[in-house]
Amino acid sequence: MPGFDDAREVWDSRFATDEYIFGTAPNRFLISQAHLLKPGQRALSVADGEGRNSVWLAQQGLEVDGVEISPRAVEKAWKLAAERGVQVRLEVADVRAWNWPAARYDVIAAIFIQFASPSERATLFRDIRRALTPGGLLILEGYGVKQIEYGTGGPPRVDHLYTSSLIREAFGDFEMLLLQEREDWLEEGSKHVGRSALVDLVARKPVGTDLS
């Protein structure tokens, strides 16, 4: 999958099935941070896929936007939201070229957004920083470099994977509530299944400081 230059076509092809390929249950790490969420907060789910995370955030009482490159995935996310009885605002767009708003979101969920090359990732992380309100919360999970050995999900390119030092360099001026590398058994649809190397971050953007 060199470069993901044809990302919309690639992901549309993957999502062209009635199956929710990453499941309909929210990411477990995201669920584990539910105690930090408050009804009425504005949230963004980055590269939202088939809606499992945006819909869950809406079920917690948050006002949720989701951005996803695949129209097929967004159709499935609308369906999931309707089945769960919640409303989410979904936009078909490539987050690498999306017009990110400034200081809009109280919560940003960035779960397995590892389609980004290192240069794209640096820009994406800057956009995430900018879009968070002062005091806003970032919840991020991705695959660590050992995931190459497991091959149970994620990109087969080590330069797209995370280390805790890489994440600390990008967000080290945030208040670090949690930063860890760990291993776990994932069962997220048919695409994330098996022993997995993970990097988790929960961090809060400082108040009263311009960190755009």
Disulfide bonds with the S-S distance in Angstrom:
none
